[in-house]
Amino acid sequence: MSSDSPLPLLPESGIQLPDTPLIRGALDYARKYTSLTTVNHCIRSAYFAALLSRRIKFPHPTSEPLDVELIVFSTLMHDLGWATDKTLLSKDKRFEVDGANMARDYLSAAKLSLSDSVDWDKHRIQLMWDAIALHATPSFALHKEPEVVVAHMGIMADFWGPDIGTGDLITVDENREIVDAFPRLGFKDQFIEIMCGLCALKPETTYDNFVGDYGVQFGLDGKGTGKEEFAEKRLAKSSPRIFSPAIGVHDKDGVSD
């Protein structure tokens, strides 16, 4: 890895990320469309994922090596759904799906411009999409392929640090080294601001998932504005209100349970 790499070797952790044209391009793309605070979060996630890839014990190990480039690419691109230019975002999709779609589009373009160094078949592309789309949903991500699991765990490690998992997966010193190299820059406050912003920008995509929790707790501006109204709308869209009444409505005998 060259000395001018944007993803340097971290000696304490012994982590060295792939320094390929695709990875450098992905980092540049994330820098172009998301805030520096978000970029640093994504880089830290990539380092945590690389570290955890050595330590996570999978219940059904295979002889296939982990696809480290896929994991790093996915973690670097996983929050494109937080783009500062809102015209890049959909009006009807969760931010994770926006990010997965944008990363897939980027990869399609990269395969044309970097054809000699980008070898991604349909399976790899699908794994990348899954790793991004499911990164905030552990009830799915943890039961997917190892690359999806590691990407999810790396991203979550940037929230939990050494407390992640049930074993000593990350030491305090390793956590400190990664955070010192790529500072948080007010990540906690910006994360709440982004979640609340999504509740305001496209609330229908937040009612059925954790993002809506922030609208209920912090309102649409992070300061409590509109939180009661949002909570009422979210409840009205909940499964008991929408799904349950629909069961049996059109049965031929017209008898409800």
C-alpha positions as CSV (number, residue, x, y, z in Angstrom):
1,M,0.0,0.0,0.0
2,S,1.4,3.4,-1.0
3,S,2.3,6.0,1.6
4,D,-0.3,8.4,0.2
5,S,-3.2,5.9,0.5
6,P,-6.4,7.4,1.9
7,L,-6.8,4.1,3.8
8,P,-3.5,3.6,5.6
9,L,-2.2,0.7,7.5
10,L,-3.2,0.9,11.2
11,P,-0.3,-0.7,13.1
12,E,-2.0,-1.3,16.4
13,S,-4.8,-3.2,14.8
14,G,-2.7,-4.5,12.0
15,I,-5.4,-3.7,9.5
16,Q,-4.6,-3.0,5.9
17,L,-7.5,-2.4,3.5
18,P,-7.4,-3.1,-0.2
19,D,-6.0,-0.2,-2.1
20,T,-7.5,-0.8,-5.6
21,P,-8.9,1.6,-8.2
22,L,-12.4,0.4,-7.3
23,I,-12.0,1.1,-3.6
24,R,-10.4,4.5,-4.2
25,G,-13.2,5.4,-6.6
26,A,-15.8,4.3,-4.1
27,L,-14.3,6.4,-1.4
28,D,-14.1,9.4,-3.7
29,Y,-17.8,8.9,-4.6
30,A,-18.8,8.7,-0.9
31,R,-16.9,11.9,-0.3
32,K,-18.6,13.7,-3.2
33,Y,-22.1,12.9,-2.1
34,T,-22.1,12.6,1.7
35,S,-20.8,14.7,4.6
36,L,-17.3,14.3,6.0
37,T,-18.8,13.0,9.2
38,T,-20.6,10.3,7.2
39,V,-17.5,9.4,5.2
40,N,-15.5,9.0,8.4
41,H,-18.2,6.7,9.8
42,C,-18.1,4.6,6.6
43,I,-14.3,4.4,6.7
44,R,-14.3,3.4,10.4
45,S,-16.9,0.7,9.5
46,A,-14.6,-0.7,6.8
47,Y,-11.7,-1.0,9.3
48,F,-13.9,-2.5,11.9
49,A,-15.3,-5.0,9.4
50,A,-11.8,-5.9,8.3
51,L,-10.8,-6.5,11.9
52,L,-13.9,-8.5,12.7
53,S,-13.4,-10.7,9.6
54,R,-10.5,-12.3,11.4
55,R,-12.4,-12.9,14.6
56,I,-16.1,-13.7,13.9
57,K,-16.7,-17.5,14.2
58,F,-19.4,-18.5,11.7
59,P,-21.7,-21.4,12.7
60,H,-21.3,-23.0,9.3
61,P,-17.8,-22.2,8.1
62,T,-16.8,-22.8,4.5
63,S,-13.6,-23.3,2.7
64,E,-14.2,-20.2,0.6
65,P,-12.2,-17.1,1.7
66,L,-14.0,-14.0,2.6
67,D,-14.4,-11.5,-0.2
68,V,-12.6,-8.6,1.5
69,E,-12.9,-6.2,-1.4
70,L,-16.7,-6.7,-1.4
71,I,-16.9,-6.1,2.3
72,V,-14.8,-2.9,2.1
73,F,-16.7,-1.6,-0.9
74,S,-20.0,-2.2,0.8
75,T,-19.1,-0.6,4.0
76,L,-17.6,2.5,2.3
77,M,-20.8,2.9,0.2
78,H,-23.4,1.8,2.8
79,D,-24.7,5.3,3.7
80,L,-25.1,6.8,0.2
81,G,-28.8,7.0,1.3
82,W,-27.7,9.9,3.5
83,A,-26.6,11.9,0.4
84,T,-26.5,15.7,1.0
85,D,-28.0,16.2,-2.4
86,K,-31.6,15.1,-1.8
87,T,-32.3,15.0,-5.5
88,L,-30.3,11.8,-5.6
89,L,-32.7,10.0,-3.3
90,S,-35.9,8.3,-4.0
91,K,-39.2,9.4,-2.6
92,D,-40.5,5.9,-1.8
93,K,-37.6,3.8,-0.6
94,R,-35.8,3.3,2.7
95,F,-32.4,5.0,2.9
96,E,-30.7,1.6,2.9
97,V,-32.3,0.6,-0.4
98,D,-31.3,4.0,-1.9
99,G,-27.7,3.4,-0.9
100,A,-27.7,-0.2,-2.3
101,N,-29.1,1.0,-5.6
102,M,-26.7,3.9,-5.9
103,A,-23.8,1.6,-5.1
104,R,-25.0,-0.9,-7.7
105,D,-25.3,1.9,-10.3
106,Y,-21.8,3.1,-9.4
107,L,-20.4,-0.4,-9.8
108,S,-22.0,-0.8,-13.2
109,A,-20.3,2.3,-14.4
110,A,-17.0,1.3,-12.8
111,K,-17.1,-2.1,-14.6
112,L,-17.1,-0.1,-17.9
113,S,-14.4,2.4,-17.0
114,L,-12.2,0.0,-14.9
115,S,-12.9,-3.1,-16.9
116,D,-9.4,-4.6,-16.3
117,S,-9.6,-4.3,-12.5
118,V,-13.3,-4.8,-11.8
119,D,-14.4,-8.5,-11.9
120,W,-17.9,-8.6,-10.4
121,D,-20.3,-11.2,-11.4
122,K,-24.0,-11.3,-10.7
123,H,-23.5,-13.1,-7.4
124,R,-21.0,-10.6,-6.1
125,I,-23.2,-7.7,-7.0
126,Q,-26.2,-9.2,-5.3
127,L,-24.1,-9.8,-2.1
128,M,-23.0,-6.2,-2.2
129,W,-26.5,-5.0,-2.6
130,D,-27.7,-7.2,0.3
131,A,-24.8,-6.1,2.5
132,I,-25.9,-2.4,2.1
133,A,-29.7,-2.9,2.0
134,L,-29.7,-5.1,5.1
135,H,-26.9,-3.4,7.1
136,A,-29.3,-1.9,9.7
137,T,-31.5,-5.0,10.0
138,P,-29.7,-7.6,12.1
139,S,-32.7,-10.0,12.1
140,F,-31.9,-10.5,8.4
141,A,-28.2,-9.6,8.0
142,L,-26.9,-11.9,10.6
143,H,-28.4,-14.9,8.8
144,K,-27.1,-14.1,5.4
145,E,-23.7,-14.9,3.7
146,P,-20.5,-14.2,5.7
147,E,-19.7,-11.1,3.8
148,V,-23.1,-9.6,4.6
149,V,-22.6,-10.6,8.3
150,V,-19.2,-9.0,8.5
151,A,-20.3,-5.8,6.8
152,H,-23.2,-5.5,9.2
153,M,-21.0,-6.2,12.2
154,G,-18.4,-3.7,11.1
155,I,-21.0,-0.9,10.7
156,M,-22.6,-1.7,14.1
157,A,-19.1,-1.7,15.7
158,D,-18.9,2.0,14.9
159,F,-21.8,2.4,17.3
160,W,-21.0,-0.1,19.9
161,G,-17.2,-0.2,19.8
162,P,-15.6,-2.7,22.2
163,D,-19.0,-3.6,23.5
164,I,-20.1,-5.3,20.3
165,G,-20.8,-9.0,20.4
166,T,-20.5,-11.4,23.2
167,G,-16.7,-11.9,23.1
168,D,-13.6,-9.7,23.0
169,L,-14.0,-8.9,19.3
170,I,-12.5,-5.4,19.5
171,T,-10.1,-4.1,22.1
172,V,-10.3,-0.6,23.6
173,D,-6.9,0.2,22.0
174,E,-8.0,-1.0,18.6
175,N,-11.2,1.0,18.8
176,R,-9.2,4.1,19.9
177,E,-6.8,3.7,17.0
178,I,-9.5,3.6,14.4
179,V,-11.5,6.5,15.9
180,D,-8.3,8.6,16.2
181,A,-7.4,8.0,12.6
182,F,-10.9,8.9,11.4
183,P,-12.5,11.2,14.0
184,R,-16.3,11.1,14.8
185,L,-16.7,14.9,14.1
186,G,-20.0,15.0,15.9
187,F,-21.4,11.8,14.4
188,K,-23.9,11.1,17.2
189,D,-25.7,14.5,16.7
190,Q,-25.5,14.2,12.9
191,F,-26.9,10.7,13.0
192,I,-30.0,11.9,14.9
193,E,-30.3,14.9,12.6
194,I,-30.2,12.6,9.5
195,M,-32.7,10.1,11.0
196,C,-35.1,12.9,11.8
197,G,-34.6,14.4,8.4
198,L,-35.6,11.2,6.8
199,C,-38.8,11.2,8.9
200,A,-39.5,14.7,7.5
201,L,-38.4,14.1,3.9
202,K,-40.1,10.7,3.3
203,P,-42.0,9.6,6.4
204,E,-43.7,6.6,4.6
205,T,-40.3,4.9,4.4
206,T,-39.7,5.2,8.1
207,Y,-43.0,4.1,9.8
208,D,-42.1,0.4,9.7
209,N,-38.5,0.5,10.9
210,F,-36.1,1.9,13.4
211,V,-35.8,5.3,11.6
212,G,-39.3,6.1,12.7
213,D,-38.2,5.7,16.4
214,Y,-36.2,8.9,16.0
215,G,-39.1,10.8,14.6
216,V,-41.2,9.7,17.6
217,Q,-38.4,10.6,20.1
218,F,-36.8,13.7,18.6
219,G,-39.4,15.0,16.1
220,L,-38.7,16.1,12.5
221,D,-35.9,18.5,13.3
222,G,-34.1,16.7,16.2
223,K,-35.6,19.2,18.6
224,G,-39.0,17.7,19.2
225,T,-41.0,19.6,16.5
226,G,-43.9,17.5,15.1
227,K,-43.1,14.4,17.1
228,E,-46.7,13.9,18.4
229,E,-48.2,14.2,14.9
230,F,-45.5,11.9,13.5
231,A,-46.2,9.3,16.2
232,E,-49.9,9.4,15.5
233,K,-49.3,8.9,11.7
234,R,-46.9,6.1,12.4
235,L,-49.3,4.3,14.7
236,A,-52.0,4.6,12.0
237,K,-49.7,2.9,9.5
238,S,-48.8,0.1,12.0
239,S,-49.5,-3.6,11.2
240,P,-52.5,-3.9,13.6
241,R,-54.1,-0.9,12.1
242,I,-53.5,-1.8,8.4
243,F,-52.8,-5.5,8.1
244,S,-55.1,-7.1,10.6
245,P,-58.4,-5.5,9.5
246,A,-57.7,-6.6,5.9
247,I,-57.6,-10.3,6.8
248,G,-60.7,-12.1,5.5
249,V,-62.4,-8.9,4.2
250,H,-63.0,-10.4,0.8
251,D,-63.7,-14.0,1.8
252,K,-66.7,-15.4,-0.1
253,D,-68.7,-16.3,2.9
254,G,-68.3,-12.8,4.3
255,V,-67.6,-14.2,7.7
256,S,-64.8,-12.6,9.6
257,D,-62.6,-14.3,12.2
